[in-house]
Amino acid sequence: MKTKKKSAVFFAISVIFILLVAYLGFFGTSEINGYRVYTFDEKIKKGLDLKGGVSVIEQVDSKTKISQATMDTTIAMLTARINKLGVSETVVVQEDKDKIRIELPGEKDTTAILAQLAKAGKLEFRNPDKTVILTGDDVKTATPIENLEKGDFEVNLEFNSAGAKKFSEATAKLIGQTMAIYMDEDLVSNPNVTEAINGGNASITHMASMAEAKRVADTISSGALPVTLTNVSADVVGASLGAEALPNSVKAGVVGIAIVMLFMLFYYRIPGLIADIALLLFVIMVLYTYTVVGVVLSLSGIAAFLLTVGMAVDANVLIFERTKEELKSGKSIKSAIDEGFHRAFTSIIDSNLTTLISGFVLYTLGTGSVKGFALTLIIGVTLSMFTALTVTRQLMKWAGDMGWFNKPSSIGTFGVHDMRRGVK
């Protein structure tokens, strides 16, 4: 009796928890004291085919072999630059050995984006004989400001300790001369030095607008790219396909999952109910993982998600059918359930491992939507194994402790008549 009560409490708490998390994930909450729970729809990033935007391919120009470390550094710096544009849900990934693909959902202005990406960000301070005195590496911060006295815009530079020392020494030597400031070999300012400057600050003046000042400041802050980039393509992608396909895909997914749940409940009864609970948890875990990992959901990703839902159900069907076979052989319900999981374990692991291997190959060798499909497939398959082999099993154990499987008919409707001849 004590075990029965304990199992009933754990079962009830688990179901309530799953339902609560599902409600919060799908419906969210209104704002309470400045805090709210966002829905999966709000948190999951959406790709260009669902949201529209700009797709850019940049090629690395280099006469020498480009190392992977250089590519990784370039991608990180481009990501920092794009983030400063205020664009969310961006994708910056390597494509082939010498190309970088950049996707900016929701954006339409390719001119501003390309202008930001095209700049190498190489800042240099030079004396009159063109000798480099300081570089962007000596700059700690770069801030765009409006100079109300002069009526123009500037970029205020704050040097780090080493840069401040170099700047102080250079200005002391160049009194009465000019110190040129170059950005990507373009002369942006050539002020006269009238005195030694010891404060560790300098300004790039005569910016045409605050937008230009901000762009220059952001480029300096993100650092100079280790390579030169050449634009290969820049396309504006419309969201017309996604505007129609996304709601239709969601609707089809909801209807499909609901039909599968009803079938499992009708065909397998109590195990079917448990499978439905595990399936709901699976869906929640997959969608939550998308938000944590930062998956950019595309139409191919939705297809992979629905595929893994089917695989999650398939694992439960395999377990329950093995259990029914054990019942037909005359075993007790508890023994049949244990043996059913044991016999199905190898088949589930084998089938899912082959799918995972395929997914890893696609992710490693694929690009674009193929990579997105592979990532969502890997996440779904991994979590489907977890829910089938651990969550379903534990819920079945608790249900057995509560006496829900006292009759063979509780395992399912079809085929029960055959079982009843041998087991009562």
Secondary structure, DSSP 4 states (H G I P E B T S, - for coil): -HHHHHHHHHHHHHHHHHHHHHHHHHH----BTTB-PPPHHHHSEE-HHHH-EEEEEEEEE-SSPPPHHHHHHHHHHHHHHHHHTT--S-EEEEETTTEEEEEEET---HHHHHHHHH----EEEE-TT--EEEEGGGEEEEEEEEETTTTEEEEEEEE-HHHHHHHHHHHHHTTTSB-EEEETTEEEE-PBP-S---SSEEEEEEESSHHHHHHHHHHHHH---SSEEEEEEEEEEPSHHHHHHHHHHHHHHHHHHHHHHHHHHHHHSHHHHHHHHHHHHHHHHHHHHHHHHT-EE-HHHHHHHHHHHHHHHHHHHHHHHHHHHHHHTT--HHHHHHHHHHHHHHHHHHHHHHHHHHHHHHHHH--THHHHHHHHHHHHHHHHHHIIIIIHHHHHHHHHHTTTTSSGGGG-STTHHHHHHH--
